[in-house]
């Protein structure tokens, strides 16, 4: 059997252990710094996205308020006879009322025969 006798000085062994520990510490420190930078970048991006969403929501609410404030006049298509009578009492003569009444009279005469 061949044996090799290696003598290791305890100071050299301690130096090798400390040096390898320092290299591992520096590598881990660099990795943690990269991760922190990446997290800060993601946080900034999320804040910008939330700010944009809030701005769009604000614009949407403003548009809704404008739509509520707008009063679109509603004009009924068919008017009742009572409304037309009130207009004629006020001095405004409605020609369509005469036509409606004449057509009703014609229909009643035709139905009578």
Secondary structure, DSSP 8 states (H G I E B T S, - for coil): ---------HHHHHHHHHHHHHHHHHHHHHHHHHHHHHHHHHHHHHHHHHHHHHHHHHHHHHHHHHHHH-------SS--HHHHHHHHHTT---HHHHHHHHHHHHHHHHHH-
